[in-house]
Every structure is written in C-alpha cells, then in structure tokens.
Amino acid sequence: MPTAHRAWQQDRPLWFQIPRLWRIIWIFTALLLAPWQRRWPFQPRRVQAFVLVRDLHSSLYALVDNLLHQGLLPQHIFLLDSGSTSPACLATLASLAQRGCQLVQLSAAEQRFGPYAPWLSATVRQLISASQLPYLVTDPDLALPTTIPNDWLAQLFQTLNDHRYVLKAALPLAIDDITVTNSNAIQDHEQAIYRQTGYRLLSRLLLGKQPQAHICTTDTTLALYRPGQLFSTFSIRLSSEYSIQHLPWYQHFCLTPEYRYYQRHKLPLFGEWSSPL
C-alpha cells in the first residue's frame, strides 16, 4: 500500500480501518446493548452543532438561521474552519462569529482529518466530551428547503431515542431533482444504500412504526450523533419528506465562483460525493 494512502487511512476514524467482519460484530453488539442505552429529553438549547467549513460559505447564513430556529443557542454552534482561504468565506465566518457562533480554527495537522475532525481532532473531541449530550454535525454545502417539516430536529431526537442501537439519525438527501451531468450515477449510489441486504432486512424488522425511514450507511451530511467519541456509518435516515439538498449536485451551484474556488483549493482526498462509506 502506498505511503500516502496509508497516511490517509490513519487520518480516518477506526470504523474505516477495521475489517468488515468487525463492523458486523460491532453492529450486532449495538443491537444487543440497545435496551441499556440512555435516552435524552429534547432540549435544543443544550444541543451543540458542529459545521464543517472549508471555503464553501453561501449556505452558511441560512443553515445557522435554521439551527437557531430549531432552538439552538448561537454559542453552541461551532464553525470548524479546516483551512479556508476564500476571502468571501472568511468574511462570512467572521460575520457569524459576531452573531455569537464560535469559530474554531483547526490546526494544519487537524485539517487533514477533513469531515472526520469531530472524532479525530483533540480540540473538537474535548468540546463533545464536555457536553455529554447528542450533537449535530453537518457539512456546509446543504440547503434545507422551506417544505421540510419544522420538527426535523425533534424527529432526529425521537429516532435516536427509539432506536438506541444506531450511532446517529440523519436527514436524507434529495436526488429526484439533481441536475449535474453524473446525476444517474449519484442516484444509483444513493438508492443502493437502501438496497443493501443486511440493512434492508433490519429496516423491515425494526422500523415498523417508521416504514419510510431506512437503516443504512450515512457518512457525514447532517445528522444527530449519540454522545461519545466513536464514529460509524450505521444510522437511520428519516423519511423522504425530511430530504435536504446537497448543493454540489445542482449545476447552478457547481458553476458558481464559490464552488470553482473550492474545487481548486480543497483537500484532494475529501469533497467528493462518492467518498467511500
């Protein structure tokens, strides 16, 4: 294995490094221990949110406003800057910091963790440990449509409490209206997530009251995580009425100077829709 690839693997959570058999054992153990897992009351004013930022900024104001509308406090919204250099992005981060959000500048060593900084960065891990409550992690290039039900955060909490074997509950990504040239490949990829035999069987057995939800693999996007330092892709996605938009799947966004700047300056191993799950 090339040295660069080995280093990249070490910069990813343990979940991606262990053999598939150990992942299956982990999931089986989580199912067995679920009845003893803790439930949490829905108290959005105590929830922390970690927004992963690197040069993508145009959706940040709307994303923060949506989190505030859900009841989060500004000081509990952490903007994790992983090496942004875009003047427009830096100005946006400074403006949000003036509104009370907390700007966390990741070190050069921590920037290589990309979207996995919440589980690998000592700085962020300390923030998560101090809370001991479910926390949100989200990418910055997402848009929550006006049609999404206003109770999406409450639903994520309810799902995490009702199904205590998963590590996280996530919002699904819309794929019916995407406009990029490789839309068919993206749609096939997303639909395949729901067709994985083991997860599909678990969904039928365990999600009787939520027939439109799915037990599946979810990488980052927007999700509510159970407290702790572990990362896995084992999750439940809510039903399609809670779908959000991944902006790089829309041609109008891909053609913007913002996205072109991001593509030129992003870390080479992150920022692709097809990152391995």
Secondary structure, DSSP 8 states (H G I E B T S, - for coil): --HHHHHHHHTS-GGGTS-HHHHHHHHHHHHHHGGGS------GGG-EEEEEESS--TTHHHHHHHHHHTT--GGGEEEEESS---HHHHHHHHHHHHTT-EEEE--HHHHTTGGGHHHH-HHHHHHHHHH-S-EEEE-SSEE--TTS-TTHHHHHHHHHHH-TTSSEEE--B--TT--STTHHHHHHHHHHHHH-HHHHHHHHHH-TT-TT-EEEE--SSEEEE-SSS---SEEEE--GGG-BEEGGGSHHHHTSHHHHHHHHHS-TTS--TT---
